[in-house]
Every structure is written in C-alpha cells, then in structure tokens.
Amino acid sequence: MTNEHIEEHTLTRWRLILGQEADAALSGYGEGGQLSLTEEERVMDAALAAIYDETGAGGASGKTASNRGKGAGSGHGSLNLSKWLGDVRSFFPEDVVSIIQSDAMERKGWKQLLFEPELLAAVKPDIQLVGTLLSLKGKIPEKTKETARMLVKALVDDLVKLLETDIRRAVTGALNKRQHSPLPSLSGLDWKLTIQRNLKHYDQERRIIIPERFYYFDRARRSKEWTVIVDIDQSGSMADSVIWASVIGSIFASIPALNTRVVVFDTEVVDLTEQCANDPVDMLFGIQLGGGTDINKSVKYCEQFIEEPKKTLFIIVSDLYENGNQSALVRRMRELRESGVRTMTLLALSDSGKPSYDERLARQLSRDGTPCFACTPALLPALVEGALKGQDLAELAKRLGAQ
C-alpha cells in the first residue's frame, strides 16, 4: 500500500468518526480535492450517524467528543431499525457492535423498541443488553417474552462455554489430591503425574510420550464434599456482576462435589438455588435489579447452610454500599472467618474495569480476613481453587492482578 493510500485510509477513518461536519475540514484531500466514501463506508457512516449525530440519521454530525451525549431524542421515526441493526452487525466487529447497541439504547432512548420480537431477534446478545432486558423485564409484553428468553439463553450458553472447563478443572484440581487408583477412568486421569512418571518413555523420533503406566485419582469420594455459597447483590449498579455470578453459580451447581447455594438480595433476600440448578435463565429472570442493599440480612440468611465451616466457601458479590446494619455485618463476617469458613468479597465480577465501592467497609472486612477485590471472570477459577486449597486469597489476588 502506497503512502498516499495509507494517508487516505487514515483520513477516511477520521471522517467516519467525526461525521459530516468533518467534510469541510477534509476538503482538499482525495481525488479532485474531495474525500469520497465507498458504498460500504457510506452505510457505516449512516449507521453511526443514526446514534451519534445531533440530528439523527442523515443529519449534521455531532460525533466529536464534545458533542457526545447530545441528540437524546428518539430519532427513530424515519429510521428502519431492523435495517440499522443488520448494518451494524454486518460492518462492525462484535465488540464494537455491543458498544453501538448500548449507546443506541442510552443515547437515543430506544429501549422500548427492544420489546418488538422481530427487532430483539436481530440484536447481538451481550452483557449490557441482557442487563437492560432484566431491568425492564416487568414491562416486556407477552409477545416478546419468548424472544427475550432466547436472547438471554444465547448469552448464558456463551458464558458457560467460556468458563465451565476452567471452573471444573479448578475445583477438581483442588479436591482430587488423594491416593491414586488403578481403576481406569479418563475423567479421573492424573495427567501431571502420568507425564512425570513416563518422561523416560519419550519417543524422540515421533516426538510423543508413550506411557508405560497411567495414574488415576481415587474416585471413591463422597459427593457434596464442599458447600459453596454465592451471595449476590442485585442492586442496579451490579447488573454485569449479577449476570456473571449467576452463570458461575449454575456451573458450581452442576459439580457433584459441591453443595451450591445461590442467594440474591437487595433489602430482601431471595433464595434462587433451585432455579440455578435447573436453569440459569430462569434464575436470571428471577432477579430484580435495583432497590436498596441489606448485606447483613443476606449473610444471616446464608448462615443456616453452613454445616461444616472448614468445608465452606462463602462468596459475596457486592459493592458493599450497605444500607443495613454495618457493624453487625462486620461482626458476622469476622465470626464466620473465625469458625473456619473461607470468605471473599467480589466488589465486581466483570470485565468493565475498577468498580465503585465502599472503601471503608472493604478495608474493615479485609482486616478481619475477608479479602475484597474486583475480579474478571477469567481470574475467578484460580481464586476458587486457591480458596479450596486454603491459600492466602489476598496475596493470590495480587499475583493474579485482581484489583
């Protein structure tokens, strides 16, 4: 590609970012002194203009940083939303599609349009969109409920695929360190020991290890060996974390070695363990995003499920803005730690960066042995494994880069 082509490509990208107002500033560039867009680029420009231009689709541009947030009118009277959704999905990468969809709902007030089944079916499912649907689920008309459920299920299935293998590996890695068994079972194969003991049988020519003997973990262990309690703050600010935590709770519930309890709370406490075990989509639709926060009340409720403290992992997912009895919460969590329960607080469980949280309460809990940090879903399996192994979670979180 020549320098001229590179320069024109760069200018075209800026033109798409800045919109039609940039035409005058970019005059003098391109063939005949005018920067022209291809047919595909014109479609992309129209799709962006529909959201980021002050006058909606086809109007003057307002896509500069200083103008973002203007043009909050609905702007959909003259817009074919189905075509717009198709254009966005056709010409932009998936991560960009999620951002544009989110901006369309927030900047242009298009949330109500998601209640039309044919439009909702065309939307790419993502965390932000599902969070919006869950917050509005009481207003979703009957004709759209099944489509909304299918969209939520598509996201849940994607998240399960993303995390299930790592979480299962983490749990079995922490719990299966026992005597080895001669009984063959692929699921019980101790790969690490098998490879170590058979390194001397490495075939140089074929570049593979030819095992002389396989080693298996002893599968004669009782089920429900550990209790894992996931206590989730369902206040509106926790929408992303609620979705991730619900999916992770459903994965825990599918592991025979774990007795999993999933509880959500605002000022009231709701036990969603049964829905979680049967269908995480049902569980998500049982969540009420918004409302106040009474963490102490939820912890008190969860205490009834702790039969063997030293075999219990208690995970609170909350930003710790407590409206209940804060001193009682601190005392309750301290007593749980002293009894042997392994506790952690996830201030956020998402990929969206640093959370807003009550720093003073987080410091109090951390001093008493309950580490508090934000965590991406990708880091959670290692933290769960560390907790089940009795490792120092605060130090482990630092090493992993949790905030």
C-alpha positions as CSV (number, residue, x, y, z in Angstrom):
1,M,0.0,0.0,0.0
2,T,1.4,3.4,-1.0
3,N,1.9,6.3,1.4
4,E,-1.0,8.1,-0.4
5,H,-3.3,5.1,0.2
6,I,-2.3,4.9,3.8
7,E,-3.0,8.6,4.3
8,E,-6.4,8.3,2.6
9,H,-7.3,5.3,4.7
10,T,-6.5,7.2,7.9
11,L,-8.4,10.2,6.7
12,T,-11.4,8.0,5.9
13,R,-11.4,6.5,9.4
14,W,-11.3,10.0,10.9
15,R,-14.2,11.0,8.6
16,L,-16.3,8.1,9.9
17,I,-15.5,9.1,13.4
18,L,-16.2,12.8,13.1
19,G,-19.2,12.6,10.7
20,Q,-20.4,15.0,8.0
21,E,-19.1,18.1,9.8
22,A,-15.6,16.9,9.0
23,D,-16.2,17.2,5.3
24,A,-15.3,20.8,5.2
25,A,-12.1,20.3,7.2
26,L,-11.1,17.4,5.0
27,S,-11.7,19.2,1.7
28,G,-8.7,19.3,-0.5
29,Y,-7.9,15.6,0.2
30,G,-8.7,12.7,-2.1
31,E,-9.4,12.7,-5.8
32,G,-10.5,16.1,-7.1
33,G,-9.9,17.6,-3.7
34,Q,-12.8,15.7,-2.1
35,L,-12.6,12.7,0.2
36,S,-15.1,10.1,-1.1
37,L,-16.5,7.1,0.8
38,T,-17.1,3.7,-0.7
39,E,-20.6,2.3,-0.7
40,E,-19.8,0.2,2.4
41,E,-18.3,3.2,4.2
42,R,-21.4,5.2,3.4
43,V,-23.6,2.5,5.1
44,M,-21.2,2.5,8.1
45,D,-21.4,6.3,8.2
46,A,-25.2,6.3,8.2
47,A,-25.3,3.7,10.9
48,L,-23.0,5.7,13.1
49,A,-24.9,9.0,12.3
50,A,-28.1,7.4,13.5
51,I,-26.7,7.2,17.0
52,Y,-24.0,9.9,17.3
53,D,-25.2,12.8,15.1
54,E,-27.2,15.5,16.7
55,T,-30.0,15.3,14.2
56,G,-30.2,11.5,14.0
57,A,-29.8,9.5,10.8
58,G,-28.7,11.7,7.9
59,G,-28.3,14.9,9.9
60,A,-25.3,17.1,10.7
61,S,-22.6,15.4,12.7
62,G,-22.1,15.6,16.4
63,K,-19.7,12.7,16.9
64,T,-16.9,14.7,18.3
65,A,-16.1,14.1,22.0
66,S,-17.5,17.4,23.0
67,N,-20.9,16.6,21.4
68,R,-21.3,13.1,22.7
69,G,-24.4,12.9,24.8
70,K,-26.3,15.4,22.7
71,G,-29.2,14.5,20.5
72,A,-31.1,12.5,23.0
73,G,-34.3,12.4,21.1
74,S,-35.7,9.1,19.9
75,G,-34.7,9.7,16.3
76,H,-36.3,6.5,15.1
77,G,-39.3,7.9,13.3
78,S,-37.5,8.0,9.9
79,L,-35.1,5.1,10.7
80,N,-35.6,1.5,9.7
81,L,-34.3,-0.1,12.9
82,S,-34.2,-3.6,11.5
83,K,-32.0,-2.4,8.7
84,W,-29.9,-0.4,11.1
85,L,-29.3,-3.4,13.3
86,G,-28.4,-5.5,10.3
87,D,-25.9,-2.9,9.0
88,V,-24.3,-2.6,12.4
89,R,-23.8,-6.3,12.7
90,S,-22.6,-6.6,9.1
91,F,-19.9,-3.9,9.1
92,F,-18.5,-3.7,12.6
93,P,-16.6,-6.1,14.9
94,E,-18.6,-7.8,17.6
95,D,-17.1,-5.8,20.5
96,V,-17.9,-2.6,18.6
97,V,-21.5,-3.8,17.9
98,S,-22.0,-4.2,21.7
99,I,-20.9,-0.6,22.3
100,I,-23.1,0.8,19.5
101,Q,-26.2,-1.1,20.7
102,S,-25.6,0.1,24.2
103,D,-25.2,3.7,23.0
104,A,-28.4,3.4,20.9
105,M,-30.4,2.4,24.0
106,E,-28.9,5.0,26.3
107,R,-28.4,8.0,24.0
108,K,-31.5,7.6,21.8
109,G,-34.0,6.1,24.1
110,W,-34.6,3.0,22.0
111,K,-35.1,0.6,24.9
112,Q,-38.8,0.3,24.2
113,L,-38.1,-0.8,20.7
114,L,-36.4,-3.9,22.1
115,F,-39.8,-5.1,23.1
116,E,-40.6,-5.9,19.5
117,P,-39.8,-9.6,18.9
118,E,-38.5,-9.2,15.3
119,L,-36.2,-6.4,16.4
120,L,-35.0,-8.2,19.5
121,A,-34.2,-11.3,17.5
122,A,-31.8,-9.2,15.4
123,V,-29.8,-7.9,18.3
124,K,-26.5,-9.3,19.3
125,P,-26.7,-10.7,22.9
126,D,-24.2,-9.1,25.3
127,I,-23.9,-8.4,29.0
128,Q,-25.1,-4.8,28.8
129,L,-28.1,-5.7,26.7
130,V,-29.2,-8.6,28.9
131,G,-28.7,-6.4,31.9
132,T,-31.1,-3.8,30.3
133,L,-33.6,-6.6,29.5
134,L,-33.6,-7.9,33.0
135,S,-34.1,-4.4,34.5
136,L,-37.1,-3.9,32.1
137,K,-38.5,-7.4,32.3
138,G,-41.6,-6.4,34.1
139,K,-42.5,-4.2,31.1
140,I,-41.8,-6.7,28.4
141,P,-45.1,-7.6,26.6
142,E,-46.1,-11.3,26.3
143,K,-45.4,-11.4,22.6
144,T,-41.7,-10.6,23.2
145,K,-41.0,-12.7,26.3
146,E,-40.0,-15.8,24.5
147,T,-37.7,-13.9,22.2
148,A,-36.1,-12.2,25.2
149,R,-35.7,-15.5,26.9
150,M,-34.0,-16.9,23.8
151,L,-31.6,-14.0,23.7
152,V,-30.7,-14.3,27.4
153,K,-30.2,-18.1,26.9
154,A,-27.8,-17.4,24.0
155,L,-25.7,-15.2,26.2
156,V,-25.8,-17.7,29.1
157,D,-24.7,-20.5,26.9
158,D,-21.8,-18.5,25.6
159,L,-20.7,-17.6,29.1
160,V,-21.0,-21.2,30.3
161,K,-18.8,-22.4,27.4
162,L,-16.3,-19.7,28.2
163,L,-15.9,-20.6,31.9
164,E,-17.2,-24.1,32.6
165,T,-14.0,-26.0,31.7
166,D,-11.7,-23.8,33.8
167,I,-14.0,-23.8,36.8
168,R,-14.4,-27.6,36.8
169,R,-10.7,-28.0,36.4
170,A,-10.0,-25.6,39.3
171,V,-12.5,-27.4,41.6
172,T,-11.3,-31.0,40.7
173,G,-7.7,-29.8,40.9
174,A,-8.2,-28.6,44.5
175,L,-10.3,-31.5,45.7
176,N,-8.9,-34.6,43.9
177,K,-5.4,-34.6,45.6
178,R,-5.8,-38.1,47.1
179,Q,-4.4,-41.6,46.8
180,H,-4.2,-42.8,43.3
181,S,-6.4,-45.6,42.0
182,P,-5.6,-48.4,39.5
183,L,-9.1,-48.1,38.1
184,P,-9.0,-46.6,34.6
185,S,-11.1,-43.5,34.0
186,L,-10.3,-40.8,31.6
187,S,-12.1,-38.2,33.7
188,G,-10.0,-39.3,36.7
189,L,-6.7,-39.4,34.9
190,D,-3.9,-37.5,36.7
191,W,-2.2,-36.0,33.7
192,K,0.6,-34.3,35.6
193,L,1.7,-37.4,37.4
194,T,1.3,-39.6,34.4
195,I,3.5,-37.4,32.3
196,Q,6.1,-37.0,35.0
197,R,6.4,-40.8,35.6
198,N,6.6,-41.5,31.9
199,L,9.1,-38.9,30.7
200,K,11.7,-41.6,30.3
201,H,9.5,-43.2,27.7
202,Y,9.6,-40.2,25.3
203,D,10.0,-41.2,21.7
204,Q,12.4,-38.8,20.1
205,E,11.6,-39.7,16.5
206,R,7.8,-39.5,16.9
207,R,8.1,-36.7,19.5
208,I,5.5,-38.2,21.8
209,I,5.4,-39.8,25.2
210,I,4.4,-43.5,25.1
211,P,3.1,-44.1,28.7
212,E,4.1,-47.4,30.3
213,R,1.6,-46.8,33.2
214,F,-1.3,-44.4,33.7
215,Y,-2.2,-42.9,37.1
216,Y,-5.7,-42.1,38.2
217,F,-7.3,-40.1,41.0
218,D,-9.3,-42.1,43.5
219,R,-12.9,-41.6,42.6
220,A,-14.2,-43.3,45.8
221,R,-15.1,-39.9,47.4
222,R,-18.4,-38.7,48.7
223,S,-20.4,-36.1,46.7
224,K,-21.3,-32.7,48.2
225,E,-17.8,-32.5,49.8
226,W,-17.8,-28.7,50.0
227,T,-20.5,-26.1,50.4
228,V,-20.2,-23.1,48.2
229,I,-22.5,-20.1,48.9
230,V,-22.7,-17.3,46.3
231,D,-24.5,-14.3,47.9
232,I,-25.3,-11.8,45.1
233,D,-26.1,-8.1,45.5
234,Q,-28.9,-7.4,42.9
235,S,-28.8,-3.6,43.2
236,G,-28.9,-1.8,39.9
237,S,-25.2,-0.9,39.9
238,M,-24.3,-4.6,40.0
239,A,-26.0,-5.7,36.8
240,D,-23.0,-7.0,35.0
241,S,-21.7,-8.8,38.1
242,V,-25.2,-10.3,38.7
243,I,-25.2,-12.0,35.3
244,W,-21.7,-13.4,35.6
245,A,-22.2,-14.5,39.2
246,S,-25.5,-16.3,38.2
247,V,-23.8,-18.2,35.4
248,I,-20.9,-19.2,37.7
249,G,-23.3,-20.3,40.4
250,S,-25.0,-22.5,37.8
251,I,-21.7,-24.1,36.9
252,F,-20.9,-24.7,40.6
253,A,-24.3,-26.3,41.0
254,S,-23.5,-28.8,38.2
255,I,-20.4,-30.1,40.0
256,P,-21.2,-33.2,42.2
257,A,-18.6,-32.4,44.8
258,L,-20.2,-29.1,45.6
259,N,-23.3,-28.3,47.6
260,T,-24.1,-25.0,46.0
261,R,-26.4,-22.3,47.3
262,V,-27.2,-19.2,45.3
263,V,-28.9,-16.2,47.0
264,V,-29.7,-12.7,45.8
265,F,-30.5,-9.7,47.9
266,D,-31.5,-6.1,48.0
267,T,-33.4,-5.1,51.1
268,E,-35.0,-8.6,50.9
269,V,-33.4,-12.0,50.4
270,V,-34.4,-14.4,47.7
271,D,-33.0,-18.0,47.5
272,L,-32.6,-18.9,43.8
273,T,-30.7,-22.2,44.4
274,E,-33.4,-24.4,42.8
275,Q,-33.7,-22.2,39.7
276,C,-29.9,-22.0,39.4
277,A,-29.6,-25.8,39.5
278,N,-32.4,-26.4,37.0
279,D,-32.0,-23.5,34.5
280,P,-29.7,-20.4,34.9
281,V,-32.0,-18.5,32.6
282,D,-34.9,-19.0,35.0
283,M,-32.6,-17.8,37.7
284,L,-31.8,-14.6,35.9
285,F,-35.4,-13.8,35.2
286,G,-36.0,-14.3,39.0
287,I,-33.6,-11.4,39.7
288,Q,-35.0,-7.9,40.4
289,L,-32.3,-5.4,39.5
290,G,-32.5,-2.2,41.6
291,G,-33.6,-1.4,45.1
292,G,-31.6,-1.0,48.4
293,T,-28.9,-3.1,50.0
294,D,-29.0,-5.2,53.2
295,I,-25.9,-7.4,53.1
296,N,-26.1,-8.2,56.8
297,K,-29.6,-9.7,56.3
298,S,-28.4,-11.9,53.5
299,V,-25.4,-13.1,55.3
300,K,-27.6,-14.0,58.3
301,Y,-29.9,-16.0,56.0
302,C,-26.9,-17.8,54.4
303,E,-25.5,-18.9,57.8
304,Q,-28.1,-21.7,58.0
305,F,-26.4,-23.6,55.2
306,I,-23.0,-23.7,56.9
307,E,-22.8,-27.2,58.4
308,E,-19.0,-27.7,58.2
309,P,-17.3,-24.3,58.4
310,K,-14.0,-25.6,57.3
311,K,-15.6,-27.1,54.2
312,T,-17.5,-24.0,53.2
313,L,-16.6,-21.3,50.7
314,F,-18.7,-18.1,51.1
315,I,-18.5,-15.6,48.2
316,I,-20.2,-12.2,48.5
317,V,-20.7,-10.3,45.2
318,S,-21.3,-6.7,46.2
319,D,-20.0,-3.1,46.0
320,L,-20.6,-3.0,49.8
321,Y,-22.8,0.1,49.9
322,E,-24.6,-1.3,53.0
323,N,-27.9,0.2,54.0
324,G,-28.5,-2.4,56.7
325,N,-26.6,-2.9,60.0
326,Q,-23.0,-2.4,59.0
327,S,-21.4,-3.2,62.4
328,A,-23.5,-6.4,62.6
329,L,-22.2,-7.3,59.1
330,V,-18.6,-6.8,60.1
331,R,-19.1,-8.9,63.3
332,R,-20.9,-11.6,61.4
333,M,-18.2,-12.0,58.8
334,R,-15.5,-12.0,61.4
335,E,-17.2,-14.8,63.2
336,L,-17.6,-16.8,60.0
337,R,-13.8,-16.5,59.4
338,E,-13.0,-17.5,63.0
339,S,-15.2,-20.6,62.6
340,G,-13.2,-21.7,59.6
341,V,-15.3,-20.5,56.7
342,R,-13.3,-19.3,53.7
343,T,-14.7,-16.0,52.7
344,M,-14.2,-13.5,49.9
345,T,-15.9,-10.4,48.6
346,L,-16.0,-9.6,44.9
347,L,-16.6,-5.9,44.6
348,A,-17.2,-6.5,40.9
349,L,-17.3,-9.6,38.7
350,S,-16.9,-8.2,35.2
351,D,-14.5,-7.0,32.6
352,S,-15.6,-3.4,32.9
353,G,-12.7,-2.0,35.0
354,K,-12.4,-0.6,38.5
355,P,-15.6,-0.7,40.5
356,S,-17.2,2.0,42.7
357,Y,-17.5,0.6,46.2
358,D,-17.4,1.4,49.9
359,E,-13.7,1.6,50.6
360,R,-14.0,1.9,54.4
361,L,-16.1,-1.2,54.7
362,A,-13.9,-3.1,52.3
363,R,-10.9,-2.2,54.5
364,Q,-12.7,-3.4,57.6
365,L,-13.6,-6.8,56.1
366,S,-10.1,-7.2,54.7
367,R,-8.5,-6.6,58.1
368,D,-10.7,-9.3,59.5
369,G,-9.6,-11.8,56.9
370,T,-12.2,-11.4,54.1
371,P,-10.3,-10.1,51.1
372,C,-12.2,-7.6,48.9
373,F,-11.3,-7.1,45.3
374,A,-12.7,-6.7,41.8
375,C,-12.2,-9.8,39.6
376,T,-12.6,-10.6,36.0
377,P,-14.5,-13.8,35.3
378,A,-11.3,-15.3,33.8
379,L,-9.5,-15.0,37.1
380,L,-12.2,-16.5,39.2
381,P,-11.3,-20.2,38.7
382,A,-7.8,-19.6,40.0
383,L,-9.2,-17.8,43.0
384,V,-11.7,-20.5,43.8
385,E,-9.0,-23.2,43.5
386,G,-6.8,-21.1,45.9
387,A,-9.7,-20.8,48.4
388,L,-10.4,-24.5,48.4
389,K,-6.7,-25.2,48.9
390,G,-6.5,-22.8,51.8
391,Q,-4.2,-20.3,50.1
392,D,-3.9,-16.7,51.1
393,L,-6.5,-15.1,48.8
394,A,-5.3,-11.6,49.2
395,E,-1.8,-12.5,48.1
396,L,-3.2,-14.7,45.3
397,A,-5.4,-11.9,44.1
398,K,-2.4,-9.6,43.9
399,R,-0.4,-12.1,41.9
400,L,-3.2,-12.7,39.5
401,G,-3.8,-9.0,39.0
402,A,-7.3,-8.7,40.6
403,Q,-7.9,-5.1,41.8
